[in-house]
Amino acid sequence: MYGWIWRHLPGNTWVRGFVSLVLALAVVYVLFQYVFPWAEPLLPFGDVTVDSAGPTGVVR
């Protein structure tokens, strides 16, 4: 897959490297700005089952 992307980018090696970096940063931006906030309410991060008791059941 990465080879296919690399072959279809314009320019020489330096230009392709720069375009690849810009594309990777754009993907990270879209993930953090749109995808992760959308998915966060759907994930069970608030359902914590860990309590303060140790393995013996005694709270320290």
N, C-alpha and C positions, 0 to 999 in steps of 0.2 A: 504494500500500500504506500509506504513512504517513498519507494522508488518511483512509483507512478506519479506521485505528487511532485517529486524532484524533477522528473523529466518534463513535466508540463509547466513548470515555472519559467518565466522569461529571463533572458540575460545570461551572463557568465556566472561563475561560481560565487563571486562576492555578492552579486545582485540576488542570486537565488538564496544565499544565506540570509541576507537582509530581509527579503520577502518572507522567508520561512520564519524568521524571528517575529516579524510583524503579525503573521498569521497565528502563530502560537500565542502571542500576547492578546490578540483579538479573541481567540477562543477562551482564554483564561478570563478576560473581561466579561464576556457574555455569560460564562458560567457563574461568576461571582455576582453579577448585577441582575441576572434574570432567572437562571435555572435553579441555583441554590436557594434563593429566597422563596421561589415558588414551591420547591420540594420540601422545605424545612417544616411546615405544618403537617406534612404527611408522614414524617419520620417520627419514631417513638423515642425521641431524646428525653422527653419529660417523664417517661415511665421508668423511673429508677427503682430498683428493688434492693439496693444495698443499704444496710443500716449500720449504726455505729457499734453494734455488738461484735465481739471477736468470735473466733471459732468455738469457744466454750459457751457462748451466749451471755457472757458477763460484759456489761458496759464499763469501760475504763474511764 
